[in-house]
Amino acid sequence: MLSSVTSLPIVILYSKLVDSVPERRYVLYAVFGVFSVAFFVLAGVLAHPALGIANEVASPDRYTGWVAFLVIETFGSIAYSAFWSFVADSMTPDLAKKGFAFITTAGQVGSVVGPLVAGGIVRALPLPVGVPLMFG
């Protein structure tokens, strides 16, 4: 429920942005730029000893996990739309027939290999170094 409440205004803002910007690549740059900053800030907060993962004291005032969930959930809703909008605008129909299957396959392979690589980085490096690398 919380995810829907927070995602709805962001999706509306994204829709307004898409309608007002004539070239979709700028929308793609903006979306990924904003989320890159959000993930780097989130990584810094997660690495913080009092606010992040290292703090194991239970408290109802610890919102880092909720914020992380909402940022990741919103990214999943917006990033795919921005990417496919950009791809659809930048390809001809013939090129799309050839390229969409490859793009989709590469994305599926990346969704399997990416977490394995991120998990290996986090296990190999100490926590304050591994977490920002995983989210970066």
C-alpha positions as CSV (number, residue, x, y, z in Angstrom):
1,M,0.0,0.0,0.0
2,L,2.8,2.4,0.9
3,S,4.5,1.6,-2.3
4,S,1.5,2.5,-4.3
5,V,0.9,5.7,-2.5
6,T,4.5,6.9,-3.0
7,S,4.8,5.6,-6.6
8,L,1.7,7.2,-7.9
9,P,2.9,10.9,-7.6
10,I,6.2,9.9,-9.1
11,V,4.6,8.1,-12.0
12,I,2.4,11.2,-12.6
13,L,5.5,13.4,-12.5
14,Y,7.2,11.1,-14.9
15,S,4.2,11.2,-17.3
16,K,4.2,15.0,-17.2
17,L,8.0,15.0,-17.9
18,V,7.6,12.7,-20.9
19,D,4.8,14.8,-22.3
20,S,6.7,18.1,-22.0
21,V,10.1,16.9,-23.2
22,P,10.3,16.4,-27.0
23,E,13.4,14.1,-27.0
24,R,13.0,11.0,-24.8
25,R,16.7,10.6,-24.3
26,Y,16.7,13.6,-22.0
27,V,14.0,12.0,-20.0
28,L,16.1,8.8,-19.8
29,Y,19.1,10.9,-18.6
30,A,17.1,12.7,-16.0
31,V,15.5,9.5,-14.6
32,F,18.7,7.6,-14.4
33,G,20.6,10.7,-13.0
34,V,18.0,11.2,-10.2
35,F,18.0,7.5,-9.3
36,S,21.9,7.3,-9.4
37,V,22.0,10.1,-6.9
38,A,19.3,8.5,-4.8
39,F,21.2,5.1,-4.8
40,F,24.5,6.7,-3.8
41,V,22.8,8.6,-1.0
42,L,21.1,5.4,0.1
43,A,24.4,3.5,0.0
44,G,26.0,6.2,2.2
45,V,23.2,6.0,4.7
46,L,23.3,2.1,4.7
47,A,27.1,2.4,5.4
48,H,26.6,4.8,8.3
49,P,27.2,3.2,11.7
50,A,24.1,4.6,13.4
51,L,21.6,4.7,10.5
52,G,22.7,1.8,8.4
53,I,23.2,-2.0,8.4
54,A,25.8,-2.0,11.1
55,N,23.3,-0.7,13.7
56,E,21.5,-3.8,15.1
57,V,19.5,-2.0,17.7
58,A,15.8,-2.4,17.0
59,S,13.8,0.8,17.0
60,P,10.6,2.0,15.5
61,D,12.4,5.2,14.3
62,R,14.6,3.4,11.8
63,Y,13.3,4.3,8.4
64,T,16.3,3.4,6.3
65,G,14.8,0.1,5.2
66,W,11.5,1.6,4.3
67,V,13.2,4.4,2.3
68,A,15.4,1.8,0.5
69,F,12.4,-0.3,-0.4
70,L,10.5,2.7,-1.8
71,V,13.5,3.9,-3.8
72,I,14.0,0.5,-5.3
73,E,10.3,-0.1,-5.9
74,T,10.0,3.3,-7.6
75,F,13.1,2.7,-9.7
76,G,11.6,-0.6,-10.9
77,S,8.4,1.2,-12.0
78,I,10.0,4.2,-13.7
79,A,13.3,2.9,-15.1
80,Y,11.8,0.3,-17.4
81,S,9.3,2.7,-18.8
82,A,12.0,5.4,-19.5
83,F,14.3,2.8,-21.1
84,W,11.8,1.3,-23.4
85,S,10.4,4.7,-24.3
86,F,13.9,5.7,-25.3
87,V,14.5,2.5,-27.3
88,A,11.2,2.7,-29.1
89,D,11.8,6.3,-30.1
90,S,15.3,5.7,-31.3
91,M,14.8,2.6,-33.5
92,T,13.1,2.0,-36.8
93,P,10.6,-0.9,-37.0
94,D,13.0,-3.1,-38.9
95,L,15.8,-2.5,-36.4
96,A,13.3,-3.1,-33.5
97,K,12.4,-6.5,-34.9
98,K,16.1,-7.5,-34.8
99,G,17.1,-5.7,-31.6
100,F,14.3,-6.0,-29.1
101,A,14.9,-9.8,-28.6
102,F,18.6,-9.2,-28.0
103,I,17.9,-6.4,-25.6
104,T,15.4,-8.5,-23.7
105,T,17.7,-11.5,-23.5
106,A,20.7,-9.4,-22.4
107,G,18.4,-7.9,-19.6
108,Q,17.4,-11.3,-18.4
109,V,21.0,-12.6,-18.3
110,G,22.0,-9.4,-16.5
111,S,19.2,-9.9,-13.9
112,V,20.8,-13.3,-13.1
113,V,24.5,-12.4,-13.3
114,G,24.2,-8.9,-11.7
115,P,23.1,-10.1,-8.2
116,L,25.8,-12.8,-8.2
117,V,28.5,-10.2,-9.0
118,A,27.1,-7.8,-6.4
119,G,26.9,-10.5,-3.8
120,G,30.5,-11.5,-4.5
121,I,31.6,-7.9,-4.1
122,V,29.9,-7.5,-0.8
123,R,31.3,-10.8,0.5
124,A,34.8,-9.9,-0.6
125,L,35.0,-6.4,0.7
126,P,34.3,-4.9,4.2
127,L,30.8,-3.6,4.7
128,P,31.4,0.2,4.4
129,V,33.2,-0.4,1.0
130,G,31.1,-3.3,-0.3
131,V,27.6,-1.7,0.1
132,P,28.3,1.5,-1.9
133,L,29.9,-0.6,-4.7
134,M,26.9,-2.9,-4.8
135,F,24.4,0.0,-5.1
136,G,26.7,2.1,-7.4
